[in-house]
Amino acid sequence: MEKTVLKEAKRLKFLYQLSQENNWNILPKCPKETWKLTEADSRWILSIKNIPQLYLNSEEAIAFLAVRARVFGDRK
């Protein structure tokens, strides 16, 4: 399930990395943005300034990434 989200993050050119706790993190393209998606079991935690805000399923996480990719693309 997380592979679908990671595949989409890669396609949209987001940064992603495996944490020391062996969970995937997807990071914003723009360093000024303060959000992060962290894989936790079969869900994704959206954190802003390292404070957890929402639990997202895979479809919601992909939709969030798609919106952020469009916003970032408009800045160029």
CNS distance restraints for C-alpha pairs under 8 A (distance, minus, plus):
assign (resid   1 and name CA) (resid   5 and name CA) 7.24 0.50 0.50
assign (resid   1 and name CA) (resid  42 and name CA) 6.70 0.50 0.50
assign (resid   1 and name CA) (resid  58 and name CA) 6.85 0.50 0.50
assign (resid   2 and name CA) (resid   6 and name CA) 6.18 0.50 0.50
assign (resid   2 and name CA) (resid  39 and name CA) 7.03 0.50 0.50
assign (resid   2 and name CA) (resid  42 and name CA) 6.94 0.50 0.50
assign (resid   2 and name CA) (resid  43 and name CA) 7.88 0.50 0.50
assign (resid   2 and name CA) (resid  58 and name CA) 6.90 0.50 0.50
assign (resid   3 and name CA) (resid   7 and name CA) 5.87 0.50 0.50
assign (resid   4 and name CA) (resid   8 and name CA) 6.27 0.50 0.50
assign (resid   4 and name CA) (resid  58 and name CA) 7.41 0.50 0.50
assign (resid   5 and name CA) (resid   9 and name CA) 6.11 0.50 0.50
assign (resid   5 and name CA) (resid  58 and name CA) 6.13 0.50 0.50
assign (resid   5 and name CA) (resid  61 and name CA) 6.86 0.50 0.50
assign (resid   5 and name CA) (resid  62 and name CA) 5.86 0.50 0.50
assign (resid   6 and name CA) (resid  10 and name CA) 6.10 0.50 0.50
assign (resid   6 and name CA) (resid  16 and name CA) 7.65 0.50 0.50
assign (resid   6 and name CA) (resid  26 and name CA) 7.82 0.50 0.50
assign (resid   7 and name CA) (resid  11 and name CA) 6.22 0.50 0.50
assign (resid   8 and name CA) (resid  12 and name CA) 6.10 0.50 0.50
assign (resid   8 and name CA) (resid  62 and name CA) 6.76 0.50 0.50
assign (resid   9 and name CA) (resid  13 and name CA) 6.08 0.50 0.50
assign (resid   9 and name CA) (resid  14 and name CA) 5.18 0.50 0.50
assign (resid   9 and name CA) (resid  15 and name CA) 7.44 0.50 0.50
assign (resid   9 and name CA) (resid  16 and name CA) 7.52 0.50 0.50
assign (resid   9 and name CA) (resid  26 and name CA) 7.23 0.50 0.50
assign (resid   9 and name CA) (resid  62 and name CA) 7.76 0.50 0.50
assign (resid   9 and name CA) (resid  65 and name CA) 6.94 0.50 0.50
assign (resid  10 and name CA) (resid  14 and name CA) 5.86 0.50 0.50
assign (resid  10 and name CA) (resid  15 and name CA) 7.42 0.50 0.50
assign (resid  10 and name CA) (resid  16 and name CA) 7.82 0.50 0.50
assign (resid  12 and name CA) (resid  65 and name CA) 7.78 0.50 0.50
assign (resid  12 and name CA) (resid  66 and name CA) 7.52 0.50 0.50
assign (resid  12 and name CA) (resid  69 and name CA) 6.53 0.50 0.50
assign (resid  13 and name CA) (resid  29 and name CA) 7.66 0.50 0.50
assign (resid  14 and name CA) (resid  26 and name CA) 6.77 0.50 0.50
assign (resid  14 and name CA) (resid  27 and name CA) 6.32 0.50 0.50
assign (resid  14 and name CA) (resid  28 and name CA) 6.11 0.50 0.50
assign (resid  14 and name CA) (resid  29 and name CA) 5.63 0.50 0.50
assign (resid  15 and name CA) (resid  26 and name CA) 5.82 0.50 0.50
assign (resid  15 and name CA) (resid  27 and name CA) 5.17 0.50 0.50
assign (resid  15 and name CA) (resid  28 and name CA) 6.63 0.50 0.50
assign (resid  15 and name CA) (resid  29 and name CA) 6.64 0.50 0.50
assign (resid  16 and name CA) (resid  24 and name CA) 6.92 0.50 0.50
assign (resid  16 and name CA) (resid  25 and name CA) 5.44 0.50 0.50
assign (resid  16 and name CA) (resid  26 and name CA) 4.30 0.50 0.50
assign (resid  16 and name CA) (resid  27 and name CA) 5.89 0.50 0.50
assign (resid  17 and name CA) (resid  24 and name CA) 5.73 0.50 0.50
assign (resid  17 and name CA) (resid  25 and name CA) 5.39 0.50 0.50
assign (resid  17 and name CA) (resid  26 and name CA) 6.71 0.50 0.50
assign (resid  18 and name CA) (resid  22 and name CA) 5.73 0.50 0.50
assign (resid  18 and name CA) (resid  23 and name CA) 5.55 0.50 0.50
assign (resid  18 and name CA) (resid  24 and name CA) 4.54 0.50 0.50
assign (resid  18 and name CA) (resid  25 and name CA) 6.18 0.50 0.50
assign (resid  19 and name CA) (resid  23 and name CA) 5.28 0.50 0.50
assign (resid  19 and name CA) (resid  24 and name CA) 6.09 0.50 0.50
assign (resid  19 and name CA) (resid  25 and name CA) 6.76 0.50 0.50
assign (resid  23 and name CA) (resid  38 and name CA) 6.73 0.50 0.50
assign (resid  23 and name CA) (resid  39 and name CA) 5.55 0.50 0.50
assign (resid  23 and name CA) (resid  40 and name CA) 6.74 0.50 0.50
assign (resid  24 and name CA) (resid  38 and name CA) 5.73 0.50 0.50
assign (resid  24 and name CA) (resid  39 and name CA) 5.18 0.50 0.50
assign (resid  25 and name CA) (resid  36 and name CA) 6.71 0.50 0.50
assign (resid  25 and name CA) (resid  37 and name CA) 5.54 0.50 0.50
assign (resid  25 and name CA) (resid  38 and name CA) 4.50 0.50 0.50
assign (resid  25 and name CA) (resid  39 and name CA) 6.44 0.50 0.50
assign (resid  26 and name CA) (resid  36 and name CA) 5.86 0.50 0.50
assign (resid  26 and name CA) (resid  37 and name CA) 5.04 0.50 0.50
assign (resid  26 and name CA) (resid  38 and name CA) 6.50 0.50 0.50
assign (resid  27 and name CA) (resid  35 and name CA) 7.01 0.50 0.50
assign (resid  27 and name CA) (resid  36 and name CA) 5.08 0.50 0.50
assign (resid  27 and name CA) (resid  37 and name CA) 6.71 0.50 0.50
assign (resid  28 and name CA) (resid  33 and name CA) 6.32 0.50 0.50
assign (resid  28 and name CA) (resid  34 and name CA) 7.56 0.50 0.50
assign (resid  28 and name CA) (resid  35 and name CA) 6.70 0.50 0.50
assign (resid  28 and name CA) (resid  36 and name CA) 6.84 0.50 0.50
assign (resid  29 and name CA) (resid  33 and name CA) 7.97 0.50 0.50
assign (resid  29 and name CA) (resid  72 and name CA) 7.57 0.50 0.50
assign (resid  30 and name CA) (resid  72 and name CA) 7.46 0.50 0.50
assign (resid  34 and name CA) (resid  48 and name CA) 5.47 0.50 0.50
assign (resid  34 and name CA) (resid  49 and name CA) 5.15 0.50 0.50
assign (resid  34 and name CA) (resid  50 and name CA) 7.77 0.50 0.50
assign (resid  35 and name CA) (resid  46 and name CA) 6.88 0.50 0.50
assign (resid  35 and name CA) (resid  47 and name CA) 5.44 0.50 0.50
assign (resid  35 and name CA) (resid  48 and name CA) 4.28 0.50 0.50
assign (resid  35 and name CA) (resid  49 and name CA) 6.23 0.50 0.50
assign (resid  35 and name CA) (resid  50 and name CA) 7.41 0.50 0.50
assign (resid  36 and name CA) (resid  45 and name CA) 7.94 0.50 0.50
assign (resid  36 and name CA) (resid  46 and name CA) 5.82 0.50 0.50
assign (resid  36 and name CA) (resid  47 and name CA) 5.24 0.50 0.50
assign (resid  36 and name CA) (resid  48 and name CA) 6.50 0.50 0.50
assign (resid  36 and name CA) (resid  50 and name CA) 7.48 0.50 0.50
assign (resid  37 and name CA) (resid  44 and name CA) 6.05 0.50 0.50
assign (resid  37 and name CA) (resid  45 and name CA) 5.44 0.50 0.50
assign (resid  37 and name CA) (resid  46 and name CA) 4.68 0.50 0.50
assign (resid  37 and name CA) (resid  47 and name CA) 6.37 0.50 0.50
assign (resid  37 and name CA) (resid  61 and name CA) 7.84 0.50 0.50
assign (resid  38 and name CA) (resid  44 and name CA) 5.35 0.50 0.50
assign (resid  38 and name CA) (resid  45 and name CA) 5.06 0.50 0.50
assign (resid  38 and name CA) (resid  46 and name CA) 6.67 0.50 0.50
assign (resid  38 and name CA) (resid  47 and name CA) 7.83 0.50 0.50
assign (resid  39 and name CA) (resid  43 and name CA) 6.05 0.50 0.50
assign (resid  39 and name CA) (resid  44 and name CA) 4.54 0.50 0.50
assign (resid  39 and name CA) (resid  45 and name CA) 6.42 0.50 0.50
assign (resid  40 and name CA) (resid  44 and name CA) 5.67 0.50 0.50
assign (resid  40 and name CA) (resid  45 and name CA) 6.85 0.50 0.50
assign (resid  42 and name CA) (resid  57 and name CA) 7.25 0.50 0.50
assign (resid  42 and name CA) (resid  58 and name CA) 7.90 0.50 0.50
assign (resid  43 and name CA) (resid  55 and name CA) 6.41 0.50 0.50
assign (resid  43 and name CA) (resid  56 and name CA) 5.67 0.50 0.50
assign (resid  43 and name CA) (resid  57 and name CA) 4.95 0.50 0.50
assign (resid  43 and name CA) (resid  58 and name CA) 6.61 0.50 0.50
assign (resid  44 and name CA) (resid  55 and name CA) 5.63 0.50 0.50
assign (resid  44 and name CA) (resid  56 and name CA) 4.98 0.50 0.50
assign (resid  44 and name CA) (resid  57 and name CA) 6.18 0.50 0.50
assign (resid  44 and name CA) (resid  58 and name CA) 7.12 0.50 0.50
assign (resid  44 and name CA) (resid  61 and name CA) 6.69 0.50 0.50
assign (resid  45 and name CA) (resid  52 and name CA) 6.41 0.50 0.50
assign (resid  45 and name CA) (resid  53 and name CA) 7.22 0.50 0.50
assign (resid  45 and name CA) (resid  54 and name CA) 5.73 0.50 0.50
assign (resid  45 and name CA) (resid  55 and name CA) 4.66 0.50 0.50
assign (resid  45 and name CA) (resid  56 and name CA) 6.17 0.50 0.50
assign (resid  46 and name CA) (resid  52 and name CA) 5.91 0.50 0.50
assign (resid  46 and name CA) (resid  53 and name CA) 5.66 0.50 0.50
assign (resid  46 and name CA) (resid  54 and name CA) 5.20 0.50 0.50
assign (resid  46 and name CA) (resid  55 and name CA) 6.37 0.50 0.50
assign (resid  46 and name CA) (resid  56 and name CA) 7.19 0.50 0.50
assign (resid  47 and name CA) (resid  51 and name CA) 5.00 0.50 0.50
assign (resid  47 and name CA) (resid  52 and name CA) 4.09 0.50 0.50
assign (resid  47 and name CA) (resid  53 and name CA) 5.31 0.50 0.50
assign (resid  47 and name CA) (resid  54 and name CA) 7.20 0.50 0.50
assign (resid  48 and name CA) (resid  52 and name CA) 6.55 0.50 0.50
assign (resid  48 and name CA) (resid  53 and name CA) 6.81 0.50 0.50
assign (resid  56 and name CA) (resid  60 and name CA) 5.44 0.50 0.50
assign (resid  56 and name CA) (resid  61 and name CA) 5.68 0.50 0.50
assign (resid  57 and name CA) (resid  61 and name CA) 6.15 0.50 0.50
assign (resid  58 and name CA) (resid  62 and name CA) 6.15 0.50 0.50
assign (resid  59 and name CA) (resid  63 and name CA) 6.17 0.50 0.50
assign (resid  60 and name CA) (resid  64 and name CA) 6.12 0.50 0.50
assign (resid  61 and name CA) (resid  65 and name CA) 6.28 0.50 0.50
assign (resid  62 and name CA) (resid  66 and name CA) 6.15 0.50 0.50
assign (resid  63 and name CA) (resid  67 and name CA) 6.31 0.50 0.50
assign (resid  64 and name CA) (resid  68 and name CA) 6.26 0.50 0.50
assign (resid  65 and name CA) (resid  69 and name CA) 6.00 0.50 0.50
assign (resid  66 and name CA) (resid  70 and name CA) 6.31 0.50 0.50
assign (resid  67 and name CA) (resid  71 and name CA) 6.26 0.50 0.50
assign (resid  68 and name CA) (resid  72 and name CA) 6.04 0.50 0.50
assign (resid  69 and name CA) (resid  73 and name CA) 5.96 0.50 0.50
assign (resid  70 and name CA) (resid  74 and name CA) 6.24 0.50 0.50
assign (resid  71 and name CA) (resid  75 and name CA) 6.78 0.50 0.50
assign (resid  72 and name CA) (resid  76 and name CA) 7.34 0.50 0.50
